[in-house]
Every structure is written in structure tokens, then in C-alpha cells.
Amino acid sequence: KFNSMLHSFFEGKIGEAVDIQLSSIPLIDALFSEANPIPVKEALNIMGYNFGKPRLPLVELSNDNKIKLKKAMKDYGII
């Protein structure tokens, strides 16, 4: 969707680009629900990449935020 957002914008389809950006807000919120890079590493793990757990002093993403992240990724179409 990111590429289509850029293509839409540069083709002058500003409304379409805005709609794509607005549809990504739940995913952005989920990716920034805890300190970076905790949610990003979890998202990559969910996608099948083996990025493991964050190193101390960081901890794993909370279960509530894991659920929100998986839902946002599914809704956005990346899993």
C-alpha cells in the first residue's frame, strides 16, 4: 500500500493517497504501542522472519499489544 500511496500522490490523486494513509493509522499506532524496536521486531517475527526477542533492558511486546498488532497487520493485508 505504501507504494500505491506514493504513486497516487505523485499522479495527483491526493484524495486516494490520503485514504491509504488514513487506513494505515491503526498499523502505525500498533507499531508504536511500546518502545521501539519492540513492536517492529514482533511484527517481523509474525511475518515469519526470525528476529528473536529484544535484548535487555527491553522486554517482549505485551500480550494485549501483540493481539492489537496482529489484528492491525491482518486488517492492513500484510499477513
C-alpha positions as CSV (number, residue, x, y, z in Angstrom):
1,K,0.0,0.0,0.0
2,F,2.9,2.4,0.7
3,N,4.0,2.3,-3.0
4,S,0.4,2.8,-4.2
5,M,0.1,5.7,-1.7
6,L,3.2,7.4,-3.3
7,H,2.1,6.6,-6.8
8,S,-1.3,8.1,-6.1
9,F,0.2,11.2,-4.6
10,F,2.6,11.8,-7.5
11,E,-0.1,11.1,-10.0
12,G,-2.1,13.9,-8.4
13,K,-4.7,11.6,-6.8
14,I,-4.3,13.3,-3.4
15,G,-7.6,12.0,-2.0
16,E,-6.7,8.5,-2.8
17,A,-3.3,8.9,-1.2
18,V,-4.9,10.4,1.9
19,D,-7.3,7.4,2.1
20,I,-4.4,5.0,2.0
21,Q,-2.5,7.0,4.7
22,L,-5.6,7.1,6.9
23,S,-6.2,3.4,6.6
24,S,-2.6,2.8,7.8
25,I,-3.1,4.6,11.2
26,P,-4.1,1.5,13.2
27,L,-1.0,-0.3,11.9
28,I,1.2,2.8,12.7
29,D,-0.4,3.0,16.2
30,A,0.3,-0.7,16.8
31,L,3.9,-0.4,15.7
32,F,4.5,2.4,18.1
33,S,2.4,1.0,21.0
34,E,5.6,0.3,23.0
35,A,9.2,1.4,22.9
36,N,10.9,1.0,19.5
37,P,12.0,-1.6,18.3
38,I,9.9,-3.9,20.4
39,P,6.7,-3.9,18.2
40,V,8.7,-3.8,15.0
41,K,10.7,-6.9,15.9
42,E,7.4,-8.6,16.9
43,A,5.8,-7.6,13.6
44,L,8.8,-9.1,11.7
45,N,8.6,-12.3,13.8
46,I,4.8,-12.5,12.9
47,M,5.7,-12.2,9.2
48,G,8.0,-15.2,9.5
49,Y,11.3,-13.5,9.9
50,N,13.3,-14.8,12.8
51,F,14.3,-11.5,14.6
52,G,14.0,-13.1,18.1
53,K,13.4,-11.3,21.3
54,P,14.6,-7.8,22.1
55,R,17.8,-7.5,24.1
56,L,17.7,-6.3,27.7
57,P,16.8,-3.9,29.1
58,L,13.9,-4.2,26.5
59,V,11.3,-6.8,27.0
60,E,8.8,-8.6,24.7
61,L,5.7,-6.9,23.5
62,S,2.8,-7.2,25.9
63,N,0.1,-9.8,25.1
64,D,-2.6,-7.1,24.6
65,N,-0.4,-5.2,22.2
66,K,0.5,-8.5,20.3
67,I,-3.1,-9.0,19.7
68,K,-3.6,-5.5,18.5
69,L,-0.5,-5.7,16.3
70,K,-1.6,-9.0,14.7
71,K,-5.1,-7.5,14.0
72,A,-3.7,-4.3,12.5
73,M,-1.3,-6.3,10.3
74,K,-4.1,-8.6,9.2
75,D,-6.5,-5.7,8.5
76,Y,-3.8,-3.9,6.6
77,G,-3.2,-7.0,4.5
78,I,0.5,-7.7,5.3
79,I,-0.2,-11.1,6.9
